[in-house]
């Protein structure tokens, strides 16, 4: 092998990792690298690598683990490729190919005594020296040497590029680096005193752009140069963007969880308010002096229920009923409603793309998204103008990275809603999707419109981005994945048989209070931990002739059912309760009473109920807040389906 390697034009060396020494070198190694047998392994890398002995040792360890390792180095005049491989007797073969040495730019650098420190001395050269540090300017990582007064005495080409400095521009660290949450000088002083941990900091480099971040690592040079620091700079912009995306995701998730929890609690309150209002309306006809006041209470409670649904939409806890939608058809059908909604001062223009595909989404929620965006656009144009809704098919050949989001490559239906309004200030753009954030004057906005849009789009699996310029307008761009019909055959939607009470428009009064005509009565076990909701529900059912047994938790319900003589026709249970949740106690009760159907009630959407809720057979779901008619109608249907008492209910 030695004969073959001797004729190789590339520099070839055999190194013994145990001794850290070169044991053989071919003529090209001596000519190109200035390394011969007996030299330390660090000598191979010293011209271009900081701490070459440590780096050579790591490379040898990698070769031992992997069998082969490649290393590429930019010398400033070209590229060097180091190919390391296992050889016989535990040796490592180094083969170096790449840039040819020249008289003006030697790869090895000047010999000791000609401005280069002794190869046996691993300490960095005096930062104040006017002699060139071998390979310093050609290293692919930014380096700077700081004296005891925090002045930069030397910085290489890559360091200047990262900091955004001209070639001969003087360097003031406080002007080109910002962070790490405290004065930069304090961090440097702590490093010199040995108080700061040896870790990197992510600092912003404003001279290189507002979104440019650098990873800065400081090291003391040694005992004799304890007051001097070596600063290593590397581009950390991608890392910072990833960190920001993760932080934003965590923030939105936390806000969503909070919004969902608040919405759940409000739904319990609204159920009681609307329920008792319905009971009062049963005793007051429209000619009663109190009737208009009750209707006002009912209408405003419905408006509050609408706000709660928007909170649930933001937290992605609304019930979805996806279907395959024709984008062009959906927009055309919605245009009639939007024209009435936007008023005479606003012109609505629809522009459809060619061969628009289909998407799979909830029609009602897609319409809600477009209505919210259109109303926002209208409000941004007090003197009128044009709202343009454009749809087109777009194909992304690679992932789209934007606004801390990643849109996977693929084909999308793109919908753009654009206005000619006042625009959004740059400092507000990152907050527009946060709940309760609004730039409208007090009383003119809840701050939930765009957060609802965000929640619906995300729950649908889409993406939304905003662009705006003050005085020129705003555009929202939505991406929905094009539906593949093959997925319908492969994964048909299951028929759960779940019924969900529909909520009326929050601004419209609820339907009349006449109960459904056909009905049957039965014995009902009602389990609800919220006392006001339980009291209204029990009273409403008793008024319809049902026999109601009440329990405030799942455990209490199971104790009641221990009586073998107790007959129960229907379980009505809240889902989320302290202790056993609704599905858990119902499944336990079904072991002895397998034929009793169940109605689950909850302020959350069905698909966000506890694990196992969807696995309870012969059950339906009723969302809060529900009206007296919603409740009694569903109970009557379930009892009628089960063949409970055949006698009609005596109406009060």
N, C-alpha and C positions, 0 to 999 in steps of 0.2 A: 504494500500500500504506500509505503514511503516513496518508492520510485515513481509511482503514478502521481502522487501529490507534489513531488518535487517539480514535475513538468507542468503542473497546473498554473495558468497565468494569474489566477486569483490567489489572494493571500490565504494560506492554509496553515493552521497551527493545531497542535495537540496539547491539551491542558490537563493537568491533574487536579481535580477539584479538592482533593484532600490536602494537597500542599499549597493550593492557590497559585500554581506556578506553571509557566509554559515549559513543556519538556521537549518539544520539537517544533521547528518552524521552517517552511520552505523559503527559497530565495525571494519569492514575491512578497512574503510577509515582511522580510527585512527591508525590501525596497519601498514597499507601499506604506507600511505601518511603523517601520523602525523598531520592530519587536523581534527578539531572538530568543533562542532556548535559554532558560534560566531566569528570564524576566518574570515579574509577577503578572498574573492574569489581568490585574487592573490596568496594566500598561496598554492593553489592547483597546480599552475604552476611554482612557484618561483624556484624550484631546476633546472629547465631545460630551462626556457624561460627568455630572456632579456625583461625588462619592463613587468612583468607578469600581473599587474593590467590593463594595456592598452590592452593586448592580451585577457584577460578574458572578458573585456567589448566588444571587437569586436566579440568574440564568442557568447556572449549573444545577440548582435544585429543580428547576422546571424541566430540564432535560432528563434528569433522573426520574421524574414522575411521568413525563409525556413521551420521552424518546426523541423528540425533536422540537426545536424552538426557532422562530425567526424574529429578527430585530431590525428595524429600519431607522436610520438616522439621517437627518438633513444636516450636512456639513456647512451649508452656506454656499458651496460651489457645486453641489450635486448630492445625490443620494448614495448612502452606503447600506448594503444589505448583508447582515450577519446571519449566517445559517449555522446553527449549532445542532450536533447530532451525537448520539452515543457511539463510542468506539470501543475497541477491545480493552480488557484489563481495567475497566472503570474510567477510562480517559474520555474526554470530550473533544470532538473535532470541531474547530472553528473554521469556517470558510467565509471569506469576506470578498464581496464584489461590489463594484459601483464606480464612483467618481475616481478619475485618474489624478495622481498628484501632479502639481505644477510647481514651477520655481517660485512663483509669487504666493501661492497658497498651499504650502505643504500640509499634508494630512496630519503629520506627526507633530508639527509645530516646532519652534526653536528648541535647541538642546539646552539642558541645564547650564546655567551660567550665562545664557543669552536672553535673559528676561523671563525664563520659565523656572518654576520652583522644582526642587529635587523630586524625582518620581517617588521616592520613599516617603516624602512628606505629603500626607493626605490633607493637610489644612489648606483652605482656600488662600489664594495669594492676597497680599496686602491690597485692600480696596483702594488705597490712595496712590498706588503705583501707577505710573504712566505707561508701563509696559502692558502689552495686550495679554489678557488671560486666554490661554489656548482654547480655541473653539467656543469662547464665551459668546461672541456675536452670532455664531452660526447655530446655536442650540435652538431646537424647536419649542422650547418653553421659555417664558419670560423670566429673566433674572435681574435683580438689582441688589447692590451692596450699599448698606447704610452705615454712616459713622455714628459716633456717640452723640452727635447733635441732631440726629434724625435727618441728616442731609444725605441725599443719594450721590455717592461718589462715582458710581458706574452703573449703567443699565444697558442691556443688550438690545438688539434690533427688535426681537419679538416682544420684549417688554414695552418698548416705545409704541409698537403697533397696538398692543392691547390697551394701553392707557390713552391712546389717541394723541400722541406727542409727535411734533415735527422732529426731524433728525437732530438738529442742534438746539432744540428748545430746552430751557432750564426746567428742572422738575421740582415742583412743590407738592408733596404728597397730599396735604390737606386740600389742595385744589383739584386733584385728579382722582381721589378716592373718597368715598363717603361710607360711613359706618364705623364699627359694628354696633350701633346703638349708644355709643359713648365716644368721647374724643379719641381720635386716632393716636394722639401722642400718649394717652394713658395706656393704651394697649401695648405700644412699643416699649414704654418704660417698664411695664409689668413683665414683658418678655425678657428684658435685660436683667431684671431683678430675679428672674426665675419664678415669679408668682403666677404667671399665666400658664394654663395647660398647653402642651404642645399640640395644638389642633389648628385647623385652618378656619378662616373666616370668609364669608361671602360678602364682598363689598361691591358697591355700585361704582362704575366708572363713567361719570357724566360726560367726559370729553368724547367718549366713543359712542354715545347715544344713550337715551333715557332708559332703554331696556337692556343695557349691557352690564353684565355682572361678572366679577372675577373672583376666583378662589385664590386667596392670599395666604401663604404659609411662611412663617418666620422661624428662623433658626439662629441661635448664637453660634459664632464661628469657632469658639474654643476658649480655653482658659486664658490664653494670652490676649485674645481679642474678644473678651467677654462683652465689651460695650459695642461691638460691631455686629450687625445683623445681616443675614442673607435672606432676601425676600424672593420667594418663588411665586410667579403669577401664571395662572391658566384660566382659559375662558370657561366660565360656569353658567353662561346664559341659558343653555338648554336645561341644565339641572335646576336652575332657579325657576324657569317656566314650569317645569314638571312639579316642583315643590308648590308653586303658586296654584297650579291646577288642582293638586291634591288638597291644599288648604281651602280653596274655594268650594271644592266638592264636599269637604267635611262641613264647611260653614252652611252650605245650602241644605245638606242633609240634616244638620242640627236644627236649622230654622224650620225645615219641613216637619221634623218630628214635633217641634214645639207647636207649630200651626195645627198639625193633626190632633195633638192632645187638646189644645184649646177648643178646636172645632167639636171634638167629641163631647167635651163638657158643656159647651153651649147648646149642642143638639139635645142634651138631656133637659136643660132649662127650657128650651123652646118647645120641646114636646109637652111639658107641663103647661106652659103659657097658652099655646095653641089649643091644647086639649081642654083646659078649663074654659077657654073662650068659646069653644064649640059647645060645651055643656050649657053655658049661659045663653048662647044664641038659640038653643032649643026652647028656652023659656021666654024669649022675647021675639015678637014678630016685628016686621019692618016699620010698623006704625008706633012702636014703643019709643019713648023719648031717649032711652038708653041705647037703642039699636045702633045709631050712627057711631056712638063712642066705641061700642064693641067691635064694629067693623073696622074702625081706625086701629084698634089694638091688634086685630087679626092681620090687617094689611101690613102694619109695621113689623109685626113678628115674622111675617112671610119675607119681608125685605131683609130682616136679620138672618133668616134662614138662607137667603140667597148669598149673603156675605160669607156665611159659614161654608156653603158649598164652594165658594171661591177659595177659601182657605184650604179646604180638602183637595181642591184641584191643584193648588200649588204644592201641597205635600204629597201629591200623587196618590191620594187615597179615595178618589172618586170611582164609582162603578163604571166600567167601560163595557160597551156593547159593540165590538168592532164588526165592521162589514166591509166588503170590497166596494170602494167608491171610485166613480169616474170623476176625475178632478175637474174637467171642463164642465160637465153637467152640474156638479155640485156648486161651482162658482156661478153659473148662469141662474140656477134656482135661487141662490142667496142674493143675487143682484137686486131682485125686486124688493126684498125686505130692506137691504142696505140703502137703496135710493130713498125710501120713506124715512129711514132712520137718520140719514145724513143731512137732509134738508135741501132747500132750493139753492143755497149759496155754493154748495159743493157739487162738483161734477165727478161722477164715478166712471172710470174707464177700465174695461176688462180687455186684456190682451192674452190670447190663448196660444200656446205653443203647438207645433205640429206633432201629430201622433203621440199625444199625451197618454201615458200609461195609467194604470189604476194603482190605488194605494189601499191598504187595509187599516181602517181607523174608525172611531166612533163618529158618525155623521154629526150628531148633536154637538159634540165637543169641537170638531173641526169648524163648524159654523160659529161656535162660541169664540174660538180663536180669531177668526176673521172679523167677527163683529167687534170684539174688543179692540183689535188693531185699527179698524176703520173709525170707531168712535174716538179713539185717541188721536188719530190723524185729523179728524174733524175739529176736535177741540184745539189742536195746534194751529188751526187756520181760522181765527175769529172773523176775518174779512172774506172768507171763502177761498176756493181754489180747486185744484184737481187732486183726487186720490186715484192712483193707478195700481191696479192689481194685475200682476203679470204671472203667467204660469209657463213653465218650459221643462223639458227633459234635459238633465245634465248627467254626464258620465264622468266620474272621477277615476282617473287611471292610477292614482296613488292617494294615500290618506291625506285628508285636508286638515291641517293644523291651524286653528284660528281661535282667538279669544279663550285660550286655555282649554279648548275642546278639541277632540280628534274625531273627524268624520271618516269612517272607513271607506275605502275605495268601493265603487259600485255605481249603480244607476239610481238616480233620485228624481222625484217630482219636486221641482223648485217653485215655490210661490213667493213672490215679492210684493209687499204692500208699501207703497211709496207716497209721500205727501209733499206739499210745497210749504210746509209750516215754518214755525219759528226755529225748529231744530232743538237739539239737546246739547247742553254744555259738555265738553270733554270730561270734566271731573265727575259728571253724573252718569256717564254711559255705563260704567261698571256696576251701578247700583239700580238700574231701571227695573231689573227683574226681582228685586228684593221686596217682600211684602211690606205694605204700608209706606213705601217710599214713593213720594209724588212731588212734582214741581208745580202742581196746580195750586191755586190760592185756597185757603181754608174753606171747607164746605163744598168744594167743587170736585173732589176726588178722594177715593178711599185708599189709593195706593195698592189696590189688589188686582186691577185690570191686567197689567203686564205679568204680575206674578202668577195669575191664573193661566195666562197664555203659556208661560214657561213650564208650569207644571203639566198642563195638558200635552204640550209638544213632547216633553221628556217621557211622560207616561206612554205616549204613542210610539216611542222609539225614534222620534225625530230630533232635529236640531234647529236652533233659531239663533240668528245673529242680527246685530243692529249696527247701522251706519248712520251718522248724522253730522250735519254741518250747520252751525248757527246761521240763521237767516236764510238758509237754502232748503231745509227740509230734512226728513228722516225716512229711512227705508229699513224694513224688517225683512230678512230673508229666511225662509223656512225650507228645510230639507225633509222629505218623507221618502223612505225607501219604496221603490216600485214593487208592487205585489207580484209574486210569482204564482200563477194559478196551480202549478204542480204541488205547492205546499198544501193546498186545500184537500187534494186527494190523499196525500201522505199523512196528513194530520187533521182530520175532520174535527170541528168544534164539538165538544161533548154537549149533550142535552141534559142539563142539570135539573130542569123542571122547576127552577127557582123563580118565584114571583117577587117583584120588587115594586113597592108603591112609588108611583111617579109623583114628583113634586111639582106644583104649579109654578107659574112665573112669580117671582118675589114681589112684583109690583101689582099683581092682580089679586083680587079677593079669591079665597078658596071657593070651590064649588058649593052649591047649596047643601044644607045640612040634612036633606032627606036621606034616610038610610036605604040600602038596597032592599027591594021587595021580597024576593025569596030568601028565606033564612031558616036555620035550624038551631036548636039550643043544646047545650051540653055542659058537663063539668070540666072546668078549666083550672089547671095548676099554673099560677102566674108567679114567676120568679124574677125579681128586679131589685137591685140594691139601692137605687135612687128612690127614696120615699115619695116625693111628689109625683114622679112618673108612675110608680106602682099604684098610688092612690087614684090618679086619673084613669089609668088603664082598667083597674078593677071596677071603678064606678061605671065607666062606659060599658063594660061588658055586662055588669049586673043590670044596667038599664035596658039592655037588650034581652034580658031574661036568663042569662047564663048564670050558672053557679060557679063562683070563683073562690079558689083556695090560694092564699097569698104566702109567699116565702121571700126572705130578703137575701138568700144566698143558695148556692147549689147544695151545700151540706144540709141546710134546713129542709130543702125540697126532698132529699133522699130520706130524711128522717120521717117526713110526712107520709111518704110512699111505703114505709114499713108496715103500715096498717093494711092487711090483706083485704079488708072489707071496703076499703076506699075505692070508689070507681072514678077514673079520670078519662075523659074523652080527648083532651088536647093539652099539650105543654106549650106555654108561651113564656119564653125566657130571654132575658138580656144575654149578651154574649160575653162581654168583658166585665168581670166581677171579681172582687177579692176572693181568694180561695179558689174553688173549682169554677172554671168558666162554663158557659152554657152548654157547648157541645160535650164537655166532659161528663157533666152530671146526667145529661140526657142519655148518652151512651150507656152509662152505668144503670140508669133506670130501665132502659130497654131490655136489659137482661131478664127482668121479671115481667115487664109490660112491653113486649116487642111490637105491638100493633098500634101504640099511641103515636099519632103524628106530632110534629113540633113546628112552632113558628119562632124563629130567632129574630130578635130586635136589637139594633145597635146603631150608634152614631157614626161608626166606620163603614166604609164600603165593604161589600161581601168578600172581595178578593183579598182584603187586608185584615181579615179576622184571624184569630189564633189558629195555629196548625191543627188540622183535623176537622175544622168546621165544615169544609166542603165534603167530608167523608161521611156525614150523618145522612142516611137515607130517609126518605119520606119526610123532608123538612123544607120549609120555605123561609125566605128572608124578607123582613120589613125594615126599611131604613128610617131612622129618626131624622128630623121630627115628623111624626105621622099625625094625621087628623083622626077625629072620631070615626069618620066614614072609612078612611083607609083601614083602620083597625078592625072595626066591626064587619066590614065587607070581607076582608081576608079570612077572619075567624069563621064567618058563616060559610064561606066556600070550602074551607078545610073540613069543617064538621059535616057539611053536606056530602062532600066527597067520601068521607069515612062512614057515612050512614049513621050519624049520631041521631038523637031523638027526632022522630019524624014529625012531631007536632010543630006547628008554626010558632014563631015568637010573638008574644003579645006585646004590641008596641005601646010605649008609655004615652 
